[in-house]
Amino acid sequence: MIRGFGWLTGSIWRLLLFLLLCLCVIVFSAWHTERAICYLFGIPHTFGCTYIMFFLCGIVLMMHEADYSWDQEWVKIPIGLLSVFMLYYCTLSLVWFLLVVVFGLPLVIDSYGTILILICTCLIVLVGFVNTKTLHVVSRSLPMRGIQKPYHIALISDIHLGTYIDSRHVRRIVKAINKIRPDIVIIAGDLFDNYGSSSQTNIELSRVSRQLRKIQSRDGVILTLGNHDPVASNEAFQSFLRESNIKLVNNEVIEHPDFYIIGRTDPYRNLRDPIDNLICMCTKEKPRIIVDHDPQYISEAVSCDADLILSGHTHAGQFFPASTFVRFVMGKEKFYGHHLIGKTHCIISAGAGVFNLPVRIGTHNEIVDITIEPEVLNC
């Protein structure tokens, strides 16, 4: 199986069918674009230049998906942006052509519309890339039994340190965290994108550590492992966490005077304890806050009467229309935001970084500012 296409299917025939479909869309987009260029500039043909350009771009897109291990910034960022451009341009071209056929629009309108789509696609990619450099703070306030006084949690997830996310973005994250002055910072997995890649030099990791050490929170910073994080026993990773003043909560329970924090480790690269083994360490008198990277395990936590579940992983789809697909696959309550399932509050973060493609379109990098407050009982 080609690396990187595991998300699609385990069948080589269905994979080939998918690639053939992509090829047909690319060929159609090239033909449609060439027709517009020839009409607007009054030339008979472009000597195949349009087709060659589209084929090369299509090959790059396929290579980006099939081998996402390229981790040199000067290579991967242009390839990622080109891939996004191809995805949007081919899709919009197809939709526009269908509208032209349905409404019987003349060639002149079709041609100018094609050029407009080209300009709009460039703007979408540019805005999506710039959007990755911004950070939103989303405030959530919720009551919780047994809490004596308000407690302030800064939840971040899916930073994905690597090619697209470096110390400059970490500086933005730290600055935003310190501005809200939390009691504790919780990183719900995927601190790294691919730990140990060549883009993560010792110098860059030192810069990241220096930034992370600047986080100001009374009870420190804790981390649970996600599917992209390295194995917990990795000595270099452990050294990085120590230098960054981050406490790894690897299938462990932290007891606070008012509540418990249960850190569950994602099973993709690490061993994961059954939730019953962790719940049994907690008394029922105190609220239980479970930090679990992947929201697909929310049902387990709800069945154990957890009071609050903190997750990430989905990126809220990261860009449209992927966001619609992820929402459909995951379901509304496991996609993004704050949901109440029975008596259990679930908060799923969109993440503070990006994965695989360097754009945010229709979503934002975020820090979730959570305030848990004493529950007011109605008499």
VODRENGU-656731 format. One record per residue (C-alpha): y, x, z; chain; residue number from 1. Coordinates in nm, 3 decimals. Each point is the difference from the previous one (the first is absolute). Example, Ala and Ser with C-alpha at 12.3 -4.5 7.8 and 13.67 -1.06 7.14 Angstrom:
R | -0.450 | 1.230 | 0.780 | A | 1
R | 0.344 | 0.137 | -0.066 | A | 2
END
This chain:
R | 0.000 | 0.000 | 0.000 | A | 1
R | 0.346 | 0.127 | -0.089 | A | 2
R | 0.187 | 0.088 | 0.317 | A | 3
R | 0.281 | -0.241 | 0.080 | A | 4
R | -0.143 | -0.307 | -0.173 | A | 5
R | -0.227 | -0.097 | 0.291 | A | 6
R | 0.251 | -0.272 | 0.088 | A | 7
R | -0.087 | -0.174 | -0.328 | A | 8
R | -0.376 | -0.022 | -0.022 | A | 9
R | -0.324 | 0.187 | 0.045 | A | 10
R | -0.114 | -0.098 | -0.351 | A | 11
R | 0.068 | 0.245 | -0.282 | A | 12
R | -0.007 | -0.281 | -0.256 | A | 13
R | 0.264 | -0.207 | 0.175 | A | 14
R | 0.203 | 0.316 | 0.046 | A | 15
R | -0.017 | 0.073 | -0.374 | A | 16
R | 0.096 | -0.360 | -0.072 | A | 17
R | 0.303 | 0.039 | 0.226 | A | 18
R | 0.102 | 0.326 | -0.170 | A | 19
R | -0.043 | -0.164 | -0.343 | A | 20
R | 0.224 | -0.285 | 0.110 | A | 21
R | 0.264 | 0.249 | 0.118 | A | 22
R | -0.026 | 0.184 | -0.332 | A | 23
R | 0.054 | -0.325 | -0.192 | A | 24
R | 0.312 | -0.079 | 0.205 | A | 25
R | 0.136 | 0.351 | -0.060 | A | 26
R | -0.064 | -0.026 | -0.377 | A | 27
R | 0.164 | -0.343 | -0.008 | A | 28
R | 0.305 | 0.129 | 0.190 | A | 29
R | 0.031 | 0.292 | -0.243 | A | 30
R | -0.018 | -0.232 | -0.302 | A | 31
R | 0.250 | -0.243 | 0.151 | A | 32
R | 0.244 | 0.280 | 0.085 | A | 33
R | -0.030 | 0.163 | -0.342 | A | 34
R | 0.067 | -0.332 | -0.171 | A | 35
R | 0.321 | -0.041 | 0.201 | A | 36
R | 0.116 | 0.357 | -0.068 | A | 37
R | -0.066 | -0.031 | -0.372 | A | 38
R | 0.188 | -0.329 | -0.024 | A | 39
R | 0.303 | 0.105 | 0.204 | A | 40
R | 0.041 | 0.340 | -0.172 | A | 41
R | -0.102 | -0.116 | -0.347 | A | 42
R | -0.283 | 0.249 | -0.046 | A | 43
R | -0.348 | -0.070 | -0.143 | A | 44
R | -0.194 | 0.179 | 0.276 | A | 45
R | 0.024 | 0.269 | 0.267 | A | 46
R | -0.278 | 0.216 | -0.147 | A | 47
R | -0.226 | -0.095 | 0.291 | A | 48
R | 0.235 | 0.148 | 0.262 | A | 49
R | 0.000 | -0.322 | 0.203 | A | 50
R | -0.379 | -0.020 | 0.001 | A | 51
R | -0.040 | 0.366 | 0.095 | A | 52
R | 0.251 | -0.039 | 0.284 | A | 53
R | -0.173 | -0.309 | 0.136 | A | 54
R | -0.347 | 0.152 | -0.027 | A | 55
R | 0.112 | 0.311 | 0.187 | A | 56
R | 0.166 | -0.212 | 0.269 | A | 57
R | -0.311 | -0.217 | 0.025 | A | 58
R | -0.222 | 0.305 | 0.041 | A | 59
R | 0.229 | 0.130 | 0.274 | A | 60
R | -0.021 | -0.337 | 0.176 | A | 61
R | -0.380 | 0.004 | -0.014 | A | 62
R | -0.011 | 0.357 | 0.126 | A | 63
R | 0.230 | -0.093 | 0.288 | A | 64
R | -0.238 | -0.275 | 0.109 | A | 65
R | -0.319 | 0.193 | -0.071 | A | 66
R | 0.106 | 0.317 | 0.182 | A | 67
R | 0.263 | -0.062 | 0.265 | A | 68
R | -0.069 | 0.339 | 0.160 | A | 69
R | 0.296 | 0.158 | -0.185 | A | 70
R | 0.228 | 0.091 | 0.284 | A | 71
R | 0.272 | 0.219 | -0.147 | A | 72
R | 0.330 | -0.187 | 0.035 | A | 73
R | 0.143 | 0.121 | -0.332 | A | 74
R | -0.309 | -0.139 | -0.177 | A | 75
R | -0.096 | -0.308 | 0.194 | A | 76
R | 0.340 | -0.169 | 0.039 | A | 77
R | 0.077 | -0.004 | -0.376 | A | 78
R | -0.357 | -0.112 | -0.074 | A | 79
R | 0.024 | -0.271 | 0.264 | A | 80
R | 0.331 | -0.128 | -0.137 | A | 81
R | -0.134 | 0.009 | -0.356 | A | 82
R | -0.303 | -0.199 | 0.113 | A | 83
R | 0.223 | -0.265 | 0.158 | A | 84
R | 0.210 | -0.011 | -0.318 | A | 85
R | -0.309 | -0.059 | -0.215 | A | 86
R | -0.132 | -0.271 | 0.230 | A | 87
R | 0.325 | -0.196 | -0.005 | A | 88
R | 0.095 | 0.060 | -0.361 | A | 89
R | -0.339 | -0.097 | -0.143 | A | 90
R | -0.019 | -0.310 | 0.222 | A | 91
R | 0.354 | -0.115 | -0.082 | A | 92
R | -0.053 | 0.068 | -0.371 | A | 93
R | -0.309 | -0.216 | -0.002 | A | 94
R | 0.174 | -0.284 | 0.185 | A | 95
R | 0.306 | 0.022 | -0.228 | A | 96
R | -0.214 | -0.010 | -0.317 | A | 97
R | -0.183 | -0.310 | 0.126 | A | 98
R | 0.339 | -0.168 | 0.058 | A | 99
R | 0.112 | 0.100 | -0.350 | A | 100
R | -0.313 | -0.156 | -0.151 | A | 101
R | 0.013 | -0.318 | 0.211 | A | 102
R | 0.369 | -0.068 | -0.070 | A | 103
R | -0.002 | 0.134 | -0.354 | A | 104
R | 0.287 | 0.245 | 0.058 | A | 105
R | 0.122 | 0.198 | -0.304 | A | 106
R | -0.067 | 0.373 | -0.042 | A | 107
R | 0.360 | 0.093 | 0.082 | A | 108
R | -0.023 | -0.160 | 0.345 | A | 109
R | -0.346 | 0.146 | 0.052 | A | 110
R | 0.128 | 0.349 | -0.084 | A | 111
R | 0.307 | -0.012 | 0.223 | A | 112
R | -0.216 | -0.148 | 0.278 | A | 113
R | -0.240 | 0.295 | -0.032 | A | 114
R | 0.285 | 0.249 | 0.041 | A | 115
R | 0.127 | -0.199 | 0.300 | A | 116
R | -0.348 | 0.017 | 0.155 | A | 117
R | 0.003 | 0.378 | -0.050 | A | 118
R | 0.333 | 0.030 | 0.183 | A | 119
R | -0.107 | -0.240 | 0.278 | A | 120
R | -0.325 | 0.191 | 0.053 | A | 121
R | 0.191 | 0.326 | 0.043 | A | 122
R | 0.229 | -0.168 | 0.254 | A | 123
R | -0.297 | -0.151 | 0.190 | A | 124
R | -0.166 | 0.341 | 0.029 | A | 125
R | 0.326 | 0.164 | 0.110 | A | 126
R | 0.072 | -0.266 | 0.263 | A | 127
R | -0.362 | 0.013 | 0.122 | A | 128
R | 0.019 | 0.378 | 0.042 | A | 129
R | 0.335 | -0.011 | 0.183 | A | 130
R | -0.140 | -0.274 | 0.223 | A | 131
R | -0.263 | 0.241 | 0.132 | A | 132
R | 0.281 | 0.201 | 0.158 | A | 133
R | 0.123 | -0.294 | 0.209 | A | 134
R | -0.132 | -0.133 | 0.329 | A | 135
R | 0.035 | -0.346 | 0.149 | A | 136
R | -0.034 | -0.096 | 0.367 | A | 137
R | -0.179 | -0.333 | 0.050 | A | 138
R | 0.039 | -0.156 | 0.346 | A | 139
R | -0.277 | -0.205 | 0.162 | A | 140
R | 0.023 | -0.162 | 0.343 | A | 141
R | -0.297 | -0.166 | 0.166 | A | 142
R | -0.099 | -0.124 | 0.346 | A | 143
R | -0.301 | 0.147 | 0.178 | A | 144
R | -0.180 | -0.096 | 0.316 | A | 145
R | 0.010 | 0.240 | 0.294 | A | 146
R | 0.306 | 0.192 | -0.121 | A | 147
R | 0.247 | 0.058 | 0.284 | A | 148
R | 0.292 | 0.117 | -0.212 | A | 149
R | 0.073 | 0.044 | -0.372 | A | 150
R | -0.175 | 0.292 | -0.166 | A | 151
R | 0.117 | 0.156 | -0.324 | A | 152
R | -0.251 | 0.120 | -0.266 | A | 153
R | 0.087 | 0.175 | -0.327 | A | 154
R | -0.290 | -0.056 | -0.240 | A | 155
R | -0.034 | 0.216 | -0.309 | A | 156
R | -0.295 | 0.045 | -0.230 | A | 157
R | -0.099 | 0.149 | -0.333 | A | 158
R | 0.248 | 0.285 | -0.014 | A | 159
R | -0.235 | 0.182 | -0.240 | A | 160
R | 0.140 | 0.349 | 0.046 | A | 161
R | -0.063 | 0.188 | -0.322 | A | 162
R | 0.136 | 0.022 | -0.353 | A | 163
R | 0.233 | -0.299 | 0.017 | A | 164
R | 0.087 | 0.011 | 0.372 | A | 165
R | 0.141 | 0.320 | 0.148 | A | 166
R | 0.209 | 0.116 | 0.295 | A | 167
R | 0.314 | -0.158 | -0.148 | A | 168
R | -0.152 | -0.346 | 0.021 | A | 169
R | -0.141 | 0.074 | 0.344 | A | 170
R | 0.355 | 0.084 | 0.109 | A | 171
R | 0.109 | -0.349 | -0.112 | A | 172
R | -0.286 | -0.155 | 0.198 | A | 173
R | 0.082 | 0.195 | 0.317 | A | 174
R | 0.369 | -0.085 | -0.028 | A | 175
R | -0.079 | -0.372 | -0.031 | A | 176
R | -0.244 | 0.011 | 0.292 | A | 177
R | 0.246 | 0.172 | 0.231 | A | 178
R | 0.266 | -0.252 | -0.093 | A | 179
R | -0.208 | -0.291 | 0.140 | A | 180
R | -0.102 | 0.197 | 0.313 | A | 181
R | -0.360 | -0.118 | 0.050 | A | 182
R | -0.209 | 0.042 | 0.313 | A | 183
R | -0.292 | 0.119 | -0.213 | A | 184
R | -0.065 | 0.085 | -0.365 | A | 185
R | -0.333 | -0.107 | -0.149 | A | 186
R | -0.120 | 0.140 | -0.332 | A | 187
R | -0.270 | -0.236 | -0.129 | A | 188
R | -0.184 | 0.238 | -0.230 | A | 189
R | 0.047 | 0.196 | -0.325 | A | 190
R | 0.244 | 0.254 | 0.133 | A | 191
R | -0.124 | 0.220 | -0.285 | A | 192
R | -0.080 | -0.083 | -0.358 | A | 193
R | -0.249 | 0.279 | -0.056 | A | 194
R | 0.010 | 0.258 | 0.277 | A | 195
R | -0.040 | 0.357 | -0.118 | A | 196
R | 0.123 | -0.054 | -0.358 | A | 197
R | 0.192 | 0.283 | -0.166 | A | 198
R | 0.327 | -0.195 | 0.026 | A | 199
R | -0.022 | 0.023 | 0.379 | A | 200
R | 0.094 | 0.362 | 0.053 | A | 201
R | 0.020 | 0.147 | 0.348 | A | 202
R | 0.378 | 0.018 | -0.037 | A | 203
R | 0.027 | -0.368 | -0.092 | A | 204
R | -0.237 | -0.104 | 0.281 | A | 205
R | 0.217 | 0.197 | 0.245 | A | 206
R | 0.307 | -0.186 | -0.124 | A | 207
R | -0.178 | -0.332 | 0.049 | A | 208
R | -0.106 | 0.102 | 0.353 | A | 209
R | 0.355 | 0.094 | 0.090 | A | 210
R | 0.121 | -0.341 | -0.112 | A | 211
R | -0.274 | -0.190 | 0.184 | A | 212
R | 0.076 | 0.188 | 0.323 | A | 213
R | 0.348 | -0.154 | -0.011 | A | 214
R | -0.136 | -0.352 | 0.058 | A | 215
R | 0.147 | -0.138 | 0.321 | A | 216
R | -0.222 | -0.247 | 0.186 | A | 217
R | -0.075 | -0.026 | 0.369 | A | 218
R | -0.378 | -0.026 | -0.039 | A | 219
R | -0.034 | 0.231 | -0.299 | A | 220
R | -0.166 | -0.041 | -0.338 | A | 221
R | -0.362 | -0.105 | -0.053 | A | 222
R | -0.210 | -0.002 | -0.317 | A | 223
R | -0.315 | -0.178 | -0.109 | A | 224
R | -0.182 | 0.126 | -0.308 | A | 225
R | 0.002 | -0.177 | -0.337 | A | 226
R | -0.218 | 0.037 | -0.307 | A | 227
R | 0.215 | 0.282 | -0.147 | A | 228
R | 0.023 | 0.205 | 0.319 | A | 229
R | -0.232 | 0.300 | 0.051 | A | 230
R | -0.293 | 0.012 | 0.238 | A | 231
R | 0.108 | 0.001 | 0.363 | A | 232
R | -0.172 | 0.334 | 0.067 | A | 233
R | 0.203 | 0.188 | -0.263 | A | 234
R | 0.154 | 0.286 | 0.200 | A | 235
R | 0.300 | 0.047 | -0.230 | A | 236
R | 0.072 | -0.372 | 0.023 | A | 237
R | -0.028 | 0.008 | 0.379 | A | 238
R | 0.238 | 0.297 | 0.009 | A | 239
R | 0.249 | -0.190 | -0.217 | A | 240
R | -0.012 | -0.298 | 0.236 | A | 241
R | 0.060 | 0.222 | 0.304 | A | 242
R | 0.297 | 0.167 | -0.168 | A | 243
R | 0.136 | -0.344 | -0.091 | A | 244
R | -0.041 | -0.142 | 0.354 | A | 245
R | -0.233 | -0.274 | -0.129 | A | 246
R | -0.291 | -0.123 | 0.211 | A | 247
R | -0.310 | -0.093 | -0.198 | A | 248
R | -0.167 | -0.317 | 0.133 | A | 249
R | -0.346 | 0.031 | -0.152 | A | 250
R | -0.214 | -0.296 | 0.116 | A | 251
R | 0.179 | 0.011 | 0.334 | A | 252
R | 0.178 | -0.227 | 0.245 | A | 253
R | 0.342 | 0.078 | 0.147 | A | 254
R | 0.088 | -0.190 | 0.317 | A | 255
R | 0.361 | -0.098 | 0.057 | A | 256
R | 0.116 | -0.168 | 0.324 | A | 257
R | 0.034 | -0.332 | -0.187 | A | 258
R | -0.254 | 0.023 | -0.285 | A | 259
R | -0.265 | 0.202 | -0.184 | A | 260
R | 0.034 | 0.171 | -0.338 | A | 261
R | -0.333 | 0.028 | -0.181 | A | 262
R | -0.004 | 0.250 | -0.287 | A | 263
R | -0.271 | -0.069 | -0.259 | A | 264
R | -0.085 | 0.268 | -0.256 | A | 265
R | -0.052 | -0.095 | -0.365 | A | 266
R | -0.366 | 0.058 | -0.099 | A | 267
R | 0.069 | 0.146 | -0.347 | A | 268
R | -0.002 | 0.367 | 0.111 | A | 269
R | -0.062 | -0.026 | 0.374 | A | 270
R | -0.241 | -0.154 | 0.245 | A | 271
R | 0.111 | -0.339 | 0.131 | A | 272
R | -0.108 | -0.144 | 0.333 | A | 273
R | -0.095 | -0.368 | 0.014 | A | 274
R | 0.285 | -0.207 | 0.134 | A | 275
R | -0.214 | -0.124 | 0.292 | A | 276
R | -0.027 | 0.359 | 0.130 | A | 277
R | 0.379 | 0.018 | 0.023 | A | 278
R | 0.069 | -0.352 | 0.122 | A | 279
R | -0.238 | 0.048 | 0.294 | A | 280
R | 0.233 | 0.274 | 0.131 | A | 281
R | 0.277 | -0.257 | 0.045 | A | 282
R | 0.042 | -0.269 | 0.261 | A | 283
R | 0.084 | -0.354 | -0.108 | A | 284
R | 0.307 | -0.012 | 0.222 | A | 285
R | 0.202 | 0.230 | -0.224 | A | 286
R | 0.093 | -0.070 | -0.364 | A | 287
R | -0.189 | 0.203 | -0.260 | A | 288
R | 0.183 | 0.151 | -0.297 | A | 289
R | -0.233 | 0.123 | -0.274 | A | 290
R | 0.120 | 0.254 | -0.258 | A | 291
R | -0.226 | -0.013 | -0.305 | A | 292
R | 0.111 | 0.139 | -0.336 | A | 293
R | -0.184 | -0.245 | -0.225 | A | 294
R | 0.079 | -0.371 | 0.051 | A | 295
R | -0.343 | -0.101 | -0.129 | A | 296
R | -0.121 | 0.056 | 0.358 | A | 297
R | 0.245 | -0.249 | 0.149 | A | 298
R | -0.276 | -0.260 | 0.040 | A | 299
R | -0.192 | 0.235 | 0.231 | A | 300
R | 0.302 | 0.044 | 0.223 | A | 301
R | 0.076 | -0.373 | 0.004 | A | 302
R | -0.358 | -0.075 | 0.106 | A | 303
R | 0.052 | 0.236 | 0.297 | A | 304
R | 0.313 | -0.188 | 0.109 | A | 305
R | 0.240 | 0.283 | -0.079 | A | 306
R | 0.361 | -0.089 | 0.072 | A | 307
R | 0.157 | 0.209 | -0.278 | A | 308
R | -0.137 | 0.182 | -0.304 | A | 309
R | 0.202 | 0.265 | -0.184 | A | 310
R | -0.108 | 0.102 | -0.352 | A | 311
R | 0.123 | 0.139 | -0.331 | A | 312
R | -0.204 | 0.113 | -0.301 | A | 313
R | 0.109 | -0.265 | -0.253 | A | 314
R | 0.351 | 0.137 | -0.074 | A | 315
R | 0.078 | -0.370 | -0.067 | A | 316
R | -0.125 | 0.080 | -0.349 | A | 317
R | 0.273 | 0.267 | -0.045 | A | 318
R | 0.115 | -0.130 | -0.339 | A | 319
R | -0.008 | -0.323 | -0.197 | A | 320
R | -0.238 | -0.128 | -0.142 | A | 321
R | -0.245 | 0.206 | 0.209 | A | 322
R | 0.145 | -0.174 | 0.307 | A | 323
R | -0.116 | -0.338 | -0.133 | A | 324
R | -0.350 | 0.135 | -0.063 | A | 325
R | -0.026 | 0.163 | 0.345 | A | 326
R | 0.123 | -0.320 | 0.167 | A | 327
R | -0.267 | -0.199 | -0.185 | A | 328
R | -0.279 | 0.244 | 0.089 | A | 329
R | 0.097 | 0.055 | 0.365 | A | 330
R | 0.117 | -0.352 | 0.080 | A | 331
R | 0.337 | -0.096 | 0.144 | A | 332
R | -0.085 | 0.086 | 0.362 | A | 333
R | -0.131 | 0.348 | -0.087 | A | 334
R | 0.262 | 0.095 | -0.257 | A | 335
R | 0.335 | 0.051 | 0.172 | A | 336
R | 0.226 | -0.124 | 0.277 | A | 337
R | -0.040 | -0.174 | 0.335 | A | 338
R | -0.268 | -0.265 | 0.042 | A | 339
R | -0.141 | -0.188 | 0.298 | A | 340
R | -0.376 | -0.052 | -0.020 | A | 341
R | -0.101 | -0.215 | 0.296 | A | 342
R | 0.170 | 0.179 | 0.289 | A | 343
R | -0.004 | 0.340 | -0.169 | A | 344
R | 0.315 | 0.142 | -0.157 | A | 345
R | -0.063 | 0.210 | -0.313 | A | 346
R | 0.263 | 0.231 | -0.148 | A | 347
R | -0.072 | 0.176 | -0.329 | A | 348
R | 0.251 | 0.260 | -0.113 | A | 349
R | 0.091 | 0.070 | -0.363 | A | 350
R | -0.003 | 0.371 | 0.086 | A | 351
R | 0.265 | 0.269 | 0.012 | A | 352
R | -0.112 | 0.191 | -0.309 | A | 353
R | -0.161 | -0.045 | -0.342 | A | 354
R | -0.346 | 0.059 | -0.144 | A | 355
R | -0.118 | 0.100 | -0.348 | A | 356
R | 0.317 | -0.108 | -0.186 | A | 357
R | 0.355 | 0.107 | 0.101 | A | 358
R | 0.161 | -0.346 | -0.010 | A | 359
R | 0.075 | -0.297 | 0.224 | A | 360
R | 0.070 | -0.311 | -0.207 | A | 361
R | 0.038 | -0.328 | 0.188 | A | 362
R | -0.093 | 0.169 | 0.330 | A | 363
R | 0.163 | 0.249 | 0.238 | A | 364
R | -0.098 | 0.292 | 0.220 | A | 365
R | 0.036 | -0.127 | 0.353 | A | 366
R | -0.008 | 0.061 | 0.372 | A | 367
R | -0.103 | -0.302 | 0.205 | A | 368
R | 0.213 | -0.034 | 0.314 | A | 369
R | -0.218 | -0.202 | 0.239 | A | 370
R | 0.121 | -0.136 | 0.333 | A | 371
R | -0.268 | -0.154 | 0.222 | A | 372
R | 0.150 | -0.218 | 0.270 | A | 373
R | -0.122 | -0.183 | 0.310 | A | 374
R | -0.158 | -0.330 | -0.094 | A | 375
R | 0.194 | -0.303 | 0.117 | A | 376
R | -0.235 | -0.268 | 0.129 | A | 377
R | 0.104 | -0.358 | -0.045 | A | 378
R | -0.042 | -0.204 | 0.318 | A | 379
END
